[in-house]
Structures are given as structure tokens and as C-alpha cells.
Amino acid sequence: MTPLRQRMVDAMVTRGFAERTQESYVEAISRMARHYHRSPALLSKDEVSAYLLHLVCTRHLTYSTMNQAACAARFLYEKVLGFDPAVFHVPMAKAPARQPELLSRLEIARLLACCAHPVYRMLLITLYATGLRVTEGSQLRLHDIDSSVDRMSVRVCGGKGGKDRYTLLSPSLLDQLRSYCHTHGLHHPRKNPGDWLFPNKQLNAPTAIENIQRAYQAARHCAGITKEGGTHTLRHGFATHLLEGGVDLFSIQKLLGHSHISTTSRYLHLISPQFCPPKDVDPLDLLAGLPML
């Protein structure tokens, strides 16, 4: 690790940045350095701006990806190297506010049924039933599942922004998790020393995010779903389907871990006015509301 990279990592650790944020920032700066074959400390503001333009115009990446690189550059030059932002200005784009493509309940049921790998299928089921981000779901441990009758919740440790929170544990999800853990012997300390709910093949670490995303895309293609998006689509479905079931916006904000209600309120534009929740199904138990295939 170069001294500059170490300084940048130390600065992020001091400020309490999440580990995944640290990795993405370091990787973004490394790519820019490889592009110019020079240390990023030697680049001019015009070269940084030209690189960001290259990401969008030449590599055809999204503005969101470009902005992530710009945030990493701003942190490096302002917080680590101490450059004056008024002099060394790193531009950022106003990313278009696009609404996500939502999956219907039938599409979600087909997608989950088409995921052949039992660990990935259970993980995708958990993401939809709890509204977790994929990084949060992959890091779950057995002791994060509280099945006490008066609690029935899933504890999220170190979510986005390093915040802990609790989300739903529906009876349908609990039944499937119990069957899954029994089948894979995850309750045995010798077989699962890390206490992971979704361990990798070696049972010594959580399953990789890239593998989860690949499993989702494979299931999406197998189910014949043409709508774009990754595992985050299940989180969108969680919020929207709770709204359609009559759950209030404030409760959904807390379940999702949003800091501001305005972030959650965008789901109000996605609800279907034609949907009528079944009277015999708990609106909080989203798995019970999926159609039978």
C-alpha cells in the first residue's frame, strides 16, 4: 500500500466510513491513477475533470458511477491532500431521477422459484421479506434473528452509514429460515464457526456480493423477466408492497433505515391504485401475499 493510499484509508477510518465505502473510494482513485499512469497527487483539476468526462462519454458509465468517482476524488483532494475546493474544483453531475422498474408479486414469486441455489434463494427471499440491502443481508448472523414471540425481528448491524436497526421477521420467513438452517446444519458451531446465516462454500465468511447479484440475474433471466435492475429491486418491492398493504410511511422509513422521510416518500409514486390486499393475509407478511405457483 502506497503512503498516499494509507493516508486516504486512515482519513476514512477516522471519519467512520463504512468498509464498503472505503473500498469503493480507494478503487475509484486507483482506476484514475491507472488511467493516467501517475500518482493522483500529481494530477491537475483539468485532468480529473477530463477523467470524469471519459467515464461517461467514452466508457458509457452512468452519471451515478461518475459521481461516485467524483466523491472519491473530492475526499482525496480536499480532506487528504488539503487542496482548496474553490481552486481545485471537482465537478459532479446532477443525476437524472429515474424511478425503478418494479416487479409484480407474480414476477417475484417466479424469480424466487427460479433461483436454483438454496443459499442464494433463501437470501433473496430474506431481502424481499425484510427490505434489507444486499450488503446487509449477506452479513446476517444466526443471532441476528430474534424469534421471540414478543420480538419477532431481524437485527441489522452496521447498515448504511454504520447505523443499526431492526426490521420485520414475518412468520412465513421464520418458517423458511428454520427449515433452511436445519437442512444446512448451520446451528452447529463446528460446521458454522462464524455463525453466518448465509456463509460461503468454505463456511468461514459471508457469501460474496458478486455471487448474489449473479444468482439474481440468472434467476431473472430464467423467469423470463425483462425488467432491469439487481437485488435492490427486491427492496423496492418490499417498500411498495407494504404501502399498498396499508402500512404507514413512517414505519416503512424506520424499517428501511432511511434518515429522511423524503427518501421513503418516493415510493408513494410507485403504488398501484388497482391493488387490493387480501383480507386474510397480514400486510406485514409479504411472503404470504405472493401468489402460489
Secondary structure, 3 states (H helix, E strand, C coil): CCHHHHHHHHHHHHCCCCHHHHHHHHHHHHHHHHHHCCCHHHCCHHHHHHHHHHHHHCCCCCHHHHHHHHHHHHHHHHHHCCCCCCCCCCCCCCCCCCCCCCCCHHHHHHHHHHCCCHHHHHHHHHHHHHCCCHHHHHCCEHHHEECCCCCCEEEECCCHHHCCEEEECCHHHHHHHHHHHHHHCCCCCCCCCCCECCECCCCCCECCHHHHHHHHHHHHHHCCCCCCCCCHHHHHHHHHHHHHCCCCHHHHHHHHCCCCHHHHHHHHHCCCCCCCCCCCCCCCCCHHHCCCC
